[in-house]
């Protein structure tokens, strides 16, 4: 004898999956909206830090590669 869910169980499972999908889509939209606003704010920040690797030995770093801002 097969163990099949009845109609009510199938409907409840479907509704639950739709609710989870809707919640997931809402979260994705919120993340995109937050990311978009963060990009808009960063558009006003023109300070970029470029790191250049310096392979030099000195007394402070004891031969460890150091990074300097350009």
VMD Tcl script that draws the C-alpha trace (Angstrom):
set ca {
  {0.00 0.00 0.00}
  {1.40 3.37 -1.03}
  {1.80 6.12 1.53}
  {0.48 9.15 -0.35}
  {-0.29 12.47 1.28}
  {-3.92 13.42 1.14}
  {-5.21 16.49 -0.68}
  {-5.12 18.72 2.40}
  {-1.48 17.83 3.06}
  {-0.57 18.53 -0.56}
  {-2.30 21.91 -0.47}
  {-0.63 22.83 2.82}
  {2.76 21.83 1.46}
  {2.19 23.91 -1.66}
  {1.07 26.95 0.35}
  {4.05 26.64 2.66}
  {6.45 26.47 -0.27}
  {4.83 29.56 -1.80}
  {5.16 31.44 1.50}
  {8.85 30.51 1.75}
  {9.45 31.54 -1.85}
  {7.72 34.89 -1.28}
  {9.78 35.50 1.87}
  {12.97 34.62 -0.01}
  {12.11 37.04 -2.83}
  {11.38 39.80 -0.30}
  {14.78 39.26 1.31}
  {16.49 39.37 -2.09}
  {14.74 42.66 -2.91}
  {15.77 44.15 0.43}
  {19.38 43.10 -0.11}
  {19.40 44.59 -3.61}
  {17.85 47.81 -2.32}
  {20.41 48.08 0.49}
  {23.26 47.34 -1.91}
  {21.97 49.93 -4.38}
  {21.80 52.64 -1.70}
  {25.29 51.71 -0.50}
  {26.59 52.09 -4.07}
  {24.91 55.49 -4.35}
  {26.60 56.61 -1.15}
  {29.96 55.27 -2.29}
  {29.61 57.25 -5.53}
  {30.25 60.37 -3.45}
  {33.38 58.90 -1.92}
  {36.18 59.45 -4.40}
  {38.96 58.41 -2.06}
  {40.48 55.26 -3.44}
  {43.37 53.53 -1.79}
  {45.72 51.79 -4.19}
  {48.06 49.36 -2.52}
  {51.45 48.78 -4.08}
  {53.50 45.84 -2.97}
  {56.99 46.85 -1.93}
  {59.66 44.17 -1.82}
  {62.28 45.87 0.25}
  {64.12 45.07 3.41}
  {64.13 47.60 6.18}
  {64.53 47.65 9.93}
  {60.85 48.19 10.74}
  {59.40 45.26 8.80}
  {62.43 43.00 9.20}
  {62.24 41.95 5.56}
  {58.49 41.32 5.49}
  {56.74 42.55 2.37}
  {54.97 45.77 3.20}
  {52.19 47.65 1.47}
  {52.12 51.38 0.99}
  {49.38 53.67 -0.24}
  {49.97 55.52 -3.49}
}
mol new
graphics top color blue
foreach p $ca { graphics top sphere $p radius 0.5 }
foreach p [lrange $ca 0 end-1] q [lrange $ca 1 end] { graphics top cylinder $p $q radius 0.2 }
display resetview
